Amino acid sequence: MNNWEKNLIQIDPYVPGDQPSFPDMIKLNTNENPYPPAPGVEKALKAFDADTLRLYPAVSAEPVLLALSEFYGIETDRIFAGVGSDDVLATAFRALFNSDKPVLFPDITYSFYDVWAKLFGVPFEQIPLDADFRMHKEDYVRENGGVIICNPNAPTSIAEPLEFVEFIVKNNPDSVVVVDEAYVDFGAETALPLLDKYENLLVVQTFSKSRSLAGLRIGYAFGSRRLIRALNDVKNSYNSYTINRLSAAVGPAAIEDREYFERTCERIIRTRENSAKELKKLGFRVNDSSTNFLFATHPEVPAERIFTELKERHIFVRWFNKPRLKDYLRITVGTDEQMEKLLCALYEIINT
Ligand SMILES: *Cc1c(COP(=O)(O)O)cnc(C)c1O
């Protein structure tokens, strides 16, 4: 090893889902939305003036904050925007978790959390979910330097009610509690109503799932002014211009069209419930889902085999080669047509 190599970072990074590209593929592996973004997005794209790209964007990401403020009824100085909620969450780890006590999160949750903790040198403690993949709220009342939960949780798809989140926030007055609500629009309860009561709560959401804009990269957080200021202080110490001009011009259209948003979410929920029923007919056990994905296991056929054989048919789902997860598949809810093809393929795989 060269001397300089000793100074390089050593970290096992987060591994995102594959982004294969076959013309005939059915891509159900990264929880993208199968429907296009709201029609206003394309209109805004067509109206976009390329000449404006000479100029840096607004540091404040104002058009995005205004659209969110209007939709959610929360003042712009209580909103933070970033390059996807991954950026927002990473910024939150850096800005809000600076204690020498451990930050608490479940052992099975979004697998970026422990990566950020290690990257930023934040001590952490992973609290085991129970055998049914449930969190217990009492587990999060102990000495800590912060709490982060994903609700509904990924990859389990299970949501906890508002009073569960409130219990954790209320009983941690000396810590910041971050709630990652990447999937909340697919039938879970948001923690937003708690914001007026608790200044130590940060609620993080994204344009990537329910707003069909994973490719644009916009995420956001709501919190007290003090928390939002801390996030901005970190952002402005790394990179001031995070929301680029194209995102700022195009993104708001995905927020403004409430009707399209609600219709798309309802469609996905309907497809999810039908697909869960069909999976159960094939012998799968399926968690109750409040997300745009299903977390399922088959008692006889190993998940890895199903994953591999689906892949051979260009149907991509997610399989995690981890101790408590390796018997499960995480299947994004696609269109009805995509799910029918998936179910046909599963029928063949299971019965051969
Ligand atoms: C998809 C996802 C995110 C972040 O997605 P972005 O595209 O970066 O907004 C964050 N948390 C969870 C649990 C997710 O599944």
The ligand as an SDF file (V2000), in Angstrom:
LIG
                    3D

 15 15  0  0  0  0  0  0  0  0999 V2000
  -36.3170    5.7900   -2.2040 C   0  0  0  0  0  0  0  0  0  0  0  0
  -36.0240    6.1060   -0.7720 C   0  0  0  0  0  0  0  0  0  0  0  0
  -35.4070    7.2780   -0.3660 C   0  0  0  0  0  0  0  0  0  0  0  0
  -34.7870    8.3060   -1.2300 C   0  0  0  0  0  0  0  0  0  0  0  0
  -35.0280    8.4380   -2.4560 O   0  0  0  0  0  0  0  0  0  0  0  0
  -34.5880    9.7340   -3.2470 P   0  0  0  0  0  0  0  0  0  0  0  0
  -34.7850    9.2990   -4.6380 O   0  0  0  0  0  0  0  0  0  0  0  0
  -33.1770   10.0460   -2.9140 O   0  0  0  0  0  0  0  0  0  0  0  0
  -35.5310   10.7910   -2.8080 O   0  0  0  0  0  0  0  0  0  0  0  0
  -35.2550    7.5310    0.9770 C   0  0  0  0  0  0  0  0  0  0  0  0
  -35.6690    6.6780    1.8910 N   0  0  0  0  0  0  0  0  0  0  0  0
  -36.2370    5.5210    1.5430 C   0  0  0  0  0  0  0  0  0  0  0  0
  -36.6720    4.5990    2.5980 C   0  0  0  0  0  0  0  0  0  0  0  0
  -36.4130    5.2000    0.2100 C   0  0  0  0  0  0  0  0  0  0  0  0
  -36.9470    4.0320   -0.1180 O   0  0  0  0  0  0  0  0  0  0  0  0
  1  2  1  0
  2  3  1  0
  2 14  2  0
  3  4  1  0
  3 10  2  0
  4  5  1  0
  5  6  1  0
  6  7  2  0
  6  8  1  0
  6  9  1  0
 10 11  1  0
 11 12  2  0
 12 13  1  0
 12 14  1  0
 14 15  1  0
M  END
$$$$
